[in-house]
Amino acid sequence: MESLRQRQIASLVRMLHLNSEPNSTDSSYAATESKSNGAGVPIWKVLVFDSFCRDVVSTVLRVNDLRDNGVTVHMLLESQRSSISDVPAVYFVQPTTENIKRIVDDIVRDLYELYYVNFSTSLPRTLLEDFAVQTTASGTSHQIAQVYDQYLNFLCPEENMFSLHFPNTFEAIHNPSMTDTAMGALIDRIVTALFSVLLTLKTIPTICAPRGNAAEMVATRLDAKLREHIMNSRHNLFADSAEDIVTQSRRPVLVLLDRDLDLSSMLTHSWTYQALIHDLYDIQLNQVSIVQDDGSGRTSKRSYDINTNDAFWESNAMLPFPEVAINIDDASNAFKREADEITRMGGVKSLDEVGDLNMGASTKQLQRAITTLPELTARKANIDMHMNIATSLLEMIKERQLDVLFQMEEQLGRQTKVSILEAINDPEKKNPQDKLRLFALYMLANDGLRPGDIEECEAALKLAGCDLASLEYIRKLRSLNKMNASITSPALGTGTSAGPSGDLLGKFSSISNRLAGFTDSSSLGSIFSNVRNLLPSRKQLPVTCLVESAMGNRANAGGLGAGLRSAAGGSSSTAARMFEDFVHFDPKQARRGNLAGSNANALRGSLAADGAAQEAIVFVVGGGNYVEYQNLMEFAQRSTPRKHIVYGSTDIVNASSFLAQLSRLNGTS
């Protein structure tokens, strides 16, 4: 089964080939070029996009990928551009009045030969008519070769993860100054983007959402949009091929959730490689930027691209950081052995000298080794990148004692006011925000905290230099919307907290010197010796518990309760009732509106019977993160048979950014 990212890449590549299959000559321009230049010659072109569509492309394609698909130059629509009159231009932009005006201006200025215009989502009829009127009035309509709706207005940072790239959505939704008109416009943008995701997946799911918040509004409008498209469109975009029609027999469930459901997952410290990087350095458009100190007081910023074809990243992103460090060491040792073998055969001292050898005098074996040089060079660059990232992570872990904080949060149910105060007052824990997050998690997990205890901890946080605005807003939000302790508690989930593993810890510590030698970092060994080796427990987060109920036990009303009983010790009835109170929609049914009561149970039962419970799309309104994504992927992988889950949110947010939103909201409430 193709992942969402693979499908998006395929759509983008097709767009770059003038909306024809790669290497085909379906378009008129391609047919003309093949006659004059011969078959197989790429059609060189210019790519012009706006800032949003640039982010869509750059998340999944790199410059080399664009070049492989015939793009010689890529530029922003808003930038000043010179004329390249003998080359066609592919435009990929959002359908806005401003973008249409800029495109018409480009055509009037005769910047390019032909114009292939692609909109990120459906172009409204009024804007299409305006586009036609402007080009007709200027006498340039003949230069427009194509106008396509691509339905690609979302980002895919991971194989089955997407972001709408709407920053600060949680803040916008909860801002008391948000007007009904502005809220409606935001909901419509979310619905439009979700429609594009579903269209890319070529599936029409059933929909469920909790009542009373933004998720229900999204569910209602998305159901109406899908229903209208199915019933009224002359061309159903969800059934373009026989393969897609077959896919429709396995309908997934779309679980729409509000961020209010679980604030804890946005604040927790993680111990997996990908989530740690996002927490400490943020991951923007699959790029990691790290500020490093050279030891003399000067800092430098280095950026690393996480390539979609990075096999090491794919296999290690979700692993605990100590295991990743071991795997980096193993990869570097394997590379060294291969490099040493090649240099030995060539009689040179380094790989840099291999390319200068006399090929005529080389043996076949040496020639074969030389042909592997580009691959080895790329591997070395990849290992160096992960080594540098791991080194920086280790330094941050030591400086902020993140291993200690992670262990405390894993065992949050055992913590007391005394242990929390000790952590807050500990001068070795130097980051105030880490202390704030720890107490916020403790407070969210304990509804029965006495006001005096809260005040005592808050006083300690103030002395530690914490800004309590975000904490104050969490308290306000909880007083207005009493979240179930069983849902918000980090103690939710199956499995027990895993302690240190002696064997792994020993290996983790022993590789420090070898790592230090590979990276020329003399301090790496001491960092390793001060970092605890911890293995995350297999607990299910609240979002995963609800998704499990929606997928695996939809025919069983106590499904969620069964999942929670072992974890939360008897709070199953409240959680099960919560899911039963969800609104349910089926856009394919003739009857419109929420399917309540027996109709909802019949829908869940019938879908469970036809196998749809094996697939789900989970979308959180208000922000998501890699912690939730990885938790869902782990649940999918250990399920039998293996489930397929796609996770998305309005934006992918780390703890620092989420706390900033909470702080600003406290000033408006």
C-alpha positions in Angstrom: 0.0 0.0 0.0 1.4 3.4 -1.0 1.9 5.9 1.8 0.4 9.3 1.7 3.9 10.8 1.1 4.5 8.5 -1.9 1.2 9.5 -3.4 1.9 13.2 -2.9 5.3 12.8 -4.5 3.8 11.0 -7.5 1.3 13.8 -7.9 4.0 16.5 -7.8 6.2 14.6 -10.3 3.3 14.2 -12.6 2.7 18.0 -12.3 6.3 18.7 -13.1 5.9 16.5 -16.3 3.2 18.9 -17.5 0.5 16.7 -15.9 1.5 13.7 -17.9 3.1 10.5 -16.7 6.9 10.7 -16.5 8.6 9.9 -19.8 5.3 10.1 -21.7 4.5 12.4 -24.6 0.8 13.0 -23.8 0.9 16.8 -23.6 1.1 18.8 -26.8 4.3 20.5 -25.7 6.0 17.1 -25.0 4.8 15.8 -28.3 6.3 18.7 -30.2 9.6 18.5 -28.3 9.9 14.7 -28.9 9.6 15.3 -32.6 12.3 17.9 -32.7 14.7 16.7 -30.1 14.1 13.0 -30.1 12.4 10.8 -27.6 13.7 10.6 -24.1 15.0 14.2 -24.0 13.6 15.9 -20.9 11.5 19.0 -21.2 13.5 21.7 -19.4 11.2 24.1 -17.5 11.0 26.8 -14.9 9.0 26.1 -11.6 7.3 29.1 -10.0 5.6 28.8 -6.7 4.3 30.9 -3.8 5.7 30.5 -0.3 3.1 27.9 0.8 3.5 25.7 -2.2 7.3 26.0 -1.9 7.0 24.5 1.5 4.8 21.7 0.1 7.5 20.9 -2.5 10.6 21.3 -0.4 9.2 18.9 2.3 9.3 16.0 -0.1 11.6 17.0 -3.0 15.1 18.3 -3.1 16.9 20.4 -5.7 18.4 17.2 -7.3 14.9 15.7 -7.5 13.6 18.8 -9.3 16.5 18.7 -11.7 15.9 15.0 -12.4 12.3 16.0 -13.5 13.4 18.8 -15.8 13.3 21.8 -13.5 16.3 24.0 -14.2 15.2 27.0 -12.1 12.7 27.4 -9.2 11.6 30.8 -8.0 9.1 32.4 -5.8 6.1 34.0 -7.5 6.6 37.1 -5.3 10.2 37.6 -6.4 11.6 39.8 -9.2 12.2 37.4 -12.1 13.9 37.9 -15.5 12.5 36.8 -18.8 13.4 33.3 -20.1 11.2 33.5 -23.2 12.1 30.1 -24.8 11.2 27.9 -21.8 7.8 26.8 -20.5 6.9 27.6 -16.9 5.1 25.4 -14.4 3.2 27.5 -11.8 2.2 25.9 -8.5 0.3 28.4 -6.3 -2.6 28.8 -4.0 -5.9 29.9 -5.6 -6.0 33.6 -4.5 -6.8 36.9 -6.2 -3.2 38.1 -5.7 -1.6 35.1 -7.2 -3.8 35.2 -10.3 -2.9 38.9 -10.8 0.8 38.0 -10.6 0.4 35.2 -13.1 -1.4 37.5 -15.5 1.3 40.1 -15.1 3.9 37.5 -16.0 2.0 36.5 -19.1 1.7 40.1 -20.2 5.4 40.7 -19.7 6.0 37.5 -21.8 8.4 36.0 -19.2 8.1 32.4 -20.5 7.1 30.5 -23.6 4.0 28.7 -22.3 2.2 28.7 -18.9 1.2 25.5 -17.1 -0.9 26.8 -14.1 -1.5 24.5 -11.2 -3.4 25.5 -8.1 -2.8 23.8 -4.8 -6.5 23.2 -4.3 -9.8 23.8 -6.2 -10.0 27.2 -7.9 -13.3 28.8 -7.1 -15.5 29.6 -10.2 -15.4 33.3 -9.5 -11.6 33.3 -9.6 -11.5 31.1 -12.7 -13.8 33.6 -14.5 -11.7 36.5 -13.3 -8.6 34.7 -14.6 -10.2 34.2 -18.0 -11.4 37.8 -18.2 -7.9 39.2 -17.4 -6.1 37.0 -19.9 -8.7 37.6 -22.6 -8.5 41.3 -22.1 -4.7 41.3 -22.5 -4.8 39.0 -25.5 -2.6 36.4 -23.9 -5.0 33.5 -23.2 -3.4 31.5 -26.0 -0.2 31.2 -24.0 -1.9 29.3 -21.2 -1.4 25.6 -22.0 -3.0 24.1 -18.9 -5.0 25.0 -15.8 -5.2 22.2 -13.2 -6.5 21.8 -9.6 -3.9 19.6 -7.9 -5.4 19.1 -4.4 -2.0 19.1 -2.7 -2.4 21.8 -0.1 -0.8 19.9 2.8 2.7 18.9 3.9 4.0 15.4 4.3 7.0 15.3 6.7 6.7 11.5 7.1 5.4 8.6 5.2 2.0 8.6 6.9 2.0 12.0 8.6 0.7 15.3 7.3 0.4 18.9 8.4 -1.9 21.6 7.1 0.8 24.1 7.9 -1.6 26.4 9.8 0.5 27.9 12.6 -0.9 28.8 16.0 -4.3 27.2 15.3 -4.8 26.3 19.0 -4.4 29.9 19.9 -6.7 31.1 17.2 -9.5 28.7 18.1 -9.4 29.6 21.8 -8.9 33.3 21.4 -12.0 35.1 22.8 -11.6 37.8 20.2 -12.1 35.2 17.4 -15.3 36.2 15.5 -17.7 33.7 14.1 -16.8 34.7 10.6 -13.1 34.2 11.2 -13.8 30.8 12.9 -15.9 29.7 10.0 -13.2 30.7 7.5 -10.6 28.7 9.5 -12.9 25.7 9.6 -13.4 25.9 5.9 -9.7 26.0 5.3 -9.2 22.9 7.4 -12.1 21.1 5.6 -10.6 22.1 2.2 -7.2 20.7 3.1 -8.7 17.5 4.5 -10.6 17.0 1.3 -7.3 17.2 -0.5 -5.7 14.6 1.8 -8.7 12.2 1.2 -8.5 12.8 -2.5 -4.8 12.1 -2.6 -5.5 8.8 -0.7 -8.5 8.2 -3.0 -10.8 7.2 -0.2 -14.1 8.4 1.3 -14.0 7.5 5.0 -16.7 7.4 7.7 -16.2 10.3 10.1 -16.4 10.5 13.9 -15.6 13.4 16.2 -16.4 14.5 19.8 -19.3 16.9 20.3 -19.2 20.5 21.1 -15.8 21.8 19.7 -14.0 22.6 16.5 -13.6 18.9 15.6 -17.4 18.5 15.3 -17.6 21.6 13.1 -14.9 20.2 10.8 -16.7 16.8 10.7 -20.1 18.4 9.8 -18.7 20.5 7.0 -16.4 17.8 5.7 -19.3 15.4 5.5 -21.4 18.0 3.6 -18.5 18.7 1.2 -17.8 15.0 0.5 -21.6 14.3 0.1 -22.0 17.2 -2.3 -19.1 16.1 -4.4 -20.3 12.5 -4.7 -23.9 13.4 -5.4 -23.6 16.5 -7.6 -20.2 16.3 -9.4 -20.3 15.1 -13.0 -16.8 13.7 -12.5 -16.2 11.9 -9.2 -12.5 12.5 -8.4 -12.5 9.7 -5.9 -13.0 7.0 -8.6 -10.6 7.8 -11.4 -9.5 4.2 -11.9 -10.5 0.6 -11.3 -7.7 0.3 -8.7 -9.1 3.2 -6.8 -12.6 1.7 -6.9 -11.3 -1.5 -5.4 -9.6 0.5 -2.7 -13.0 2.0 -1.8 -14.1 -1.4 -0.5 -11.7 -0.9 2.5 -13.1 2.3 3.9 -11.1 3.8 6.8 -12.5 5.8 9.7 -11.5 9.4 10.0 -11.2 10.3 13.6 -11.3 14.0 14.2 -10.1 15.2 17.6 -9.6 18.5 19.5 -6.3 19.3 21.0 -8.1 20.0 24.3 -8.6 16.2 24.7 -4.9 15.8 25.7 -2.6 18.7 26.5 -0.1 16.4 28.2 1.2 14.8 25.1 2.2 18.3 23.8 4.4 19.0 26.9 6.0 15.6 27.6 9.7 15.0 27.2 10.5 12.3 24.7 13.4 9.8 24.4 13.1 8.8 20.8 15.5 10.2 18.2 13.0 12.0 16.0 10.9 13.4 18.8 14.0 14.6 20.7 15.2 16.5 17.7 11.8 18.1 17.2 11.6 19.0 20.9 15.1 20.5 21.2 15.7 21.9 17.7 12.4 21.8 15.9 12.0 20.2 12.5 10.8 22.6 9.8 10.2 21.3 6.3 12.3 18.3 7.1 15.3 20.5 8.0 17.1 20.6 11.3 19.0 23.7 12.4 21.5 23.4 15.2 23.4 26.3 16.9 26.8 25.1 18.0 29.5 26.7 20.2 33.0 26.4 18.9 34.4 26.6 22.5 35.7 30.2 22.2 32.4 31.8 22.7 31.4 32.0 19.1 28.4 30.2 17.8 27.6 28.9 14.3 24.4 27.6 12.9 24.4 24.4 10.8 21.4 23.0 9.0 20.8 19.4 8.0 18.3 18.1 5.5 16.4 14.9 6.4 16.2 13.2 3.0 13.1 11.1 2.3 15.5 8.4 1.0 17.6 8.4 4.2 17.5 4.7 5.2 19.2 5.3 8.5 16.6 7.9 9.5 13.8 5.7 8.4 15.0 2.8 10.5 16.0 4.8 13.6 13.7 7.8 13.9 11.3 6.0 16.3 14.0 4.2 18.3 15.2 5.3 21.8 18.1 7.6 21.6 20.7 5.2 23.2 19.9 2.6 20.5 20.4 5.2 17.8 23.8 6.1 19.2 24.8 2.4 19.0 23.5 2.2 15.4 25.4 5.3 14.4 28.6 3.7 15.8 27.9 0.5 13.9 27.3 2.4 10.7 30.5 4.4 11.1 32.5 1.2 11.8 31.0 -0.5 8.7 31.9 2.5 6.6 35.4 2.6 7.9 36.0 -1.1 7.0 34.8 -0.6 3.5 36.8 2.6 3.1 39.9 1.0 4.4 39.5 -1.9 1.9 39.2 0.5 -1.0 42.2 2.6 0.0 44.2 -0.6 0.6 43.5 -1.9 -2.9 44.3 1.5 -4.5 47.5 2.0 -2.4 46.2 5.5 -1.3 45.8 7.0 2.1 42.2 8.3 1.8 39.1 8.1 -0.3 39.8 11.6 -1.7 42.8 10.2 -3.6 40.9 7.3 -5.1 39.5 9.4 -7.9 42.9 10.4 -9.1 44.1 6.8 -9.8 45.0 5.7 -13.3 42.0 3.7 -14.4 44.0 2.0 -17.2 46.4 0.5 -14.7 43.7 -0.6 -12.3 42.4 -4.1 -11.9 38.8 -5.0 -12.4 38.4 -5.3 -8.7 39.8 -1.8 -8.2 37.6 -0.4 -10.9 34.6 -1.9 -9.3 35.6 -0.3 -6.0 36.0 3.1 -7.6 32.5 2.9 -9.0 31.3 2.6 -5.4 33.0 5.8 -4.5 30.0 8.2 -5.0 27.8 5.9 -2.9 30.5 5.7 -0.1 30.9 9.5 -0.2 27.1 9.9 0.2 27.1 7.4 3.1 29.9 9.3 4.9 28.0 12.6 4.6 24.9 10.9 6.0 26.8 9.3 8.9 28.5 12.6 9.6 25.2 14.4 9.7 23.6 11.9 12.2 26.8 11.9 14.2 26.7 15.7 14.5 23.1 15.7 15.4 23.6 13.0 18.0 26.5 14.8 19.5 24.4 18.0 19.9 21.6 16.0 21.4 23.9 14.5 23.9 25.2 17.9 25.0 21.6 19.1 25.5 20.6 16.0 27.4 23.5 16.5 29.8 23.0 20.2 30.2 19.3 19.9 30.8 19.2 16.5 32.5 16.6 15.4 30.0 17.1 11.7 30.9 16.2 12.4 34.5 13.1 14.4 33.5 12.0 11.7 31.1 12.3 9.1 33.7 10.2 11.1 36.2 7.5 11.7 33.6 7.5 8.0 32.7 6.7 7.3 36.4 4.5 10.3 37.0 2.0 8.4 39.0 4.7 7.7 41.6 5.8 11.3 41.9 4.9 13.4 45.0 4.8 17.1 45.7 8.2 16.6 47.4 9.9 15.0 44.4 8.4 17.6 42.1 9.7 20.4 44.3 13.1 18.8 44.5 13.3 18.8 40.7 12.1 22.4 40.4 14.7 23.6 43.0 17.5 21.5 41.6 20.2 23.9 40.3 21.6 21.2 37.9 18.4 21.4 35.9 19.1 24.6 34.2 16.2 25.1 31.8 13.2 26.8 33.5 10.8 25.6 30.7 11.7 22.0 31.5 10.6 22.5 35.1 7.5 24.2 34.0 6.6 21.3 31.7 7.2 18.8 34.5 4.9 20.5 36.9 2.2 21.1 34.3 2.2 17.3 33.5 2.0 16.6 37.2 -0.9 19.0 37.7 -2.7 17.6 34.6 -2.3 14.1 36.0 -3.6 14.9 39.5 -7.0 16.6 39.7 -7.0 16.4 43.4 -4.0 18.7 44.1 -4.6 21.0 47.0 -4.5 24.8 46.2 -1.8 25.2 48.8 0.4 22.6 47.1 -0.1 24.3 43.7 0.8 27.7 45.1 3.9 26.3 46.7 5.1 24.7 43.5 4.3 27.9 41.5 6.3 29.9 44.0 9.3 27.6 43.4 8.8 27.9 39.6 8.9 31.7 39.9 12.2 31.5 41.8 13.5 29.2 39.1 12.8 31.8 36.5 9.7 30.4 34.9 7.0 32.4 33.2 3.7 31.0 34.6 1.4 32.5 32.0 1.0 29.2 30.2 0.4 27.4 33.4 -2.3 29.9 34.4 -4.0 29.3 31.1 -4.0 25.6 31.5 -5.7 26.0 34.9 -8.3 28.3 33.3 -8.9 25.9 30.5 -9.4 23.0 32.8 -11.8 24.9 35.0 -13.9 25.7 31.9 -13.6 22.3 30.3 -13.2 19.6 32.8 -11.1 17.0 31.1 -11.4 13.5 32.3 -8.4 12.5 34.4 -8.4 9.1 32.8 -8.0 10.7 29.3 -5.4 13.4 30.1 -3.3 11.3 32.5 0.1 10.2 31.1 -0.5 7.1 33.1 -2.8 6.0 30.3 -1.8 3.0 28.3 -0.7 -0.6 28.3 2.6 -1.9 29.6 4.9 -1.0 32.4 7.7 1.4 32.6 10.9 -0.2 31.5 14.0 0.4 33.7 17.6 0.6 32.6 18.9 -2.4 30.6 22.3 -3.4 31.9 23.6 -4.8 28.6 22.5 -1.9 26.5 23.8 0.6 29.1 27.2 -1.0 29.0 27.4 -1.0 25.2 26.0 2.6 25.2 28.8 3.8 27.5 31.6 1.8 25.8 31.1 3.3 22.4 31.8 6.8 23.6 35.5 6.8 22.8 35.0 5.4 19.3 32.3 8.0 18.6 34.6 10.7 19.8 37.3 9.6 17.5 35.0 9.6 14.5 33.7 13.1 15.1 36.9 14.6 16.5 34.9 15.6 19.6 37.0 15.2 22.8 34.0 15.9 25.1 31.7 13.2 23.7 32.9 10.5 26.0 32.2 12.4 29.1 28.7 13.3 27.9 27.9 9.6 27.3 29.1 8.7 30.8 26.6 11.0 32.4 23.5 10.0 30.4 21.1 7.4 31.6 20.0 4.6 29.4 16.2 4.5 29.5 13.8 2.5 27.4 10.3 4.1 27.0 7.4 2.1 28.3 4.8 0.8 25.9 1.9 3.0 26.9 -0.8 4.2 24.7 -1.6 7.9 24.7 -5.2 9.2 24.8 -5.4 9.7 21.1 -4.2 6.2 20.5 -6.7 4.8 23.0 -9.6 6.5 21.2 -8.3 5.4 17.8 -8.0 1.8 19.0 -11.6 1.9 20.0 -12.7 3.5 16.7 -10.8 0.8 14.7 -10.4 -2.4 16.6 -13.5 -2.5 18.8 -16.1 -0.4 17.1 -18.6 -3.3 17.3 -17.9 -3.6 21.0 -19.2 -0.6 23.0 -16.7 -1.4 25.8 -13.7 -1.4 23.5 -12.1 1.7 24.7 -12.9 0.8 28.3 -11.1 -2.5 27.9 -8.1 -0.7 26.6 -8.1 1.7 29.5 -9.0 -0.7 32.3 -5.5 -2.2 32.5 -3.9 1.2 32.3 -6.0 3.5 34.3 -7.4 1.0 36.8 -11.2 1.1 36.4 -12.0 4.4 34.6 -13.2 2.4 31.6 -16.9 3.4 31.8 -16.2 7.1 31.5 -13.9 6.7 28.6 -16.2 4.3 26.8 -19.1 6.7 27.2 -17.0 9.5 25.8 -16.5 7.6 22.5 -20.1 6.5 22.4 -21.1 10.2 22.5 -19.1 11.0 19.4 -20.9 12.3 16.3 -20.8 9.9 13.3 -21.1 10.6 9.6 -21.1 8.5 6.5 -20.8 10.7 3.4 -21.9 7.8 1.2 -25.3 7.4 2.8 -28.2 9.2 1.3 -29.4 10.4 4.7 -27.6 13.6 5.7 -26.4 14.5 9.2 -25.2 12.8 12.3 -25.9 9.1 12.7 -26.9 8.8 16.3 -28.0 5.9 18.5 -28.8 2.6 16.8 -27.8 4.0 13.4 -24.3 4.9 14.6 -23.9 1.4 16.2 -25.1 -0.2 13.0 -22.6 1.8 11.0 -19.8 0.8 13.3 -20.8 -2.8 13.2 -21.1 -3.0 9.4 -17.8 -1.3 8.9 -16.0 -3.6 11.3 -17.5 -6.6 9.5 -16.1 -5.5 6.1 -12.5 -5.0 7.3 -12.5 -1.1 7.3 -11.3 -1.3 10.9 -7.8 -2.0 9.7 -7.4 1.6 8.4 -7.8 5.0 10.0 -7.0 8.6 9.4 -6.4 10.6 12.6 -6.6 14.4 12.6 -6.1 16.7 15.6 -7.4 20.2 15.4 -5.0 22.6 17.3 -1.6 21.0 16.8 0.1 17.6 16.9 3.6 16.3 17.4 5.9 13.4 16.7 5.2 11.8 20.1 1.6 11.1 19.1 2.6 10.1 15.6 5.1 7.5 16.8 2.7 6.2 19.5 0.1 5.6 16.8 2.6 3.9 14.5 3.7 1.6 17.3 0.1 0.6 17.9 -0.4 0.0 14.2 2.8 -2.2 13.9 2.0 -4.4 16.9 -1.6 -5.0 15.9 -2.5 -8.3 14.3 -3.2 -8.0 11.4 -1.1 -4.8 11.1 -3.2 -1.7 10.8 -2.6 1.2 8.6 -2.9 4.7 10.2 -2.3 8.1 8.8 -1.8 10.9 11.4 -2.2 14.6 10.7 -2.8 18.0 12.4 -3.3 21.6 11.7 0.5 22.0 12.4 3.3 20.0 13.9 4.3 21.8 17.1 7.0 21.3 19.7 6.5 22.0 23.4 8.2 25.4 23.3 5.9 26.6 20.6 2.8 25.2 22.2 3.7 26.9 25.6 4.1 30.2 23.7 0.6 29.8 22.4 -0.7 29.1 25.9 1.1 32.2 27.3 -0.4 34.5 24.7 -3.9 33.1 25.3 -3.5 33.8 29.0 -3.1 37.5 28.1 -6.3 37.5 26.1 -8.5 35.6 28.5 
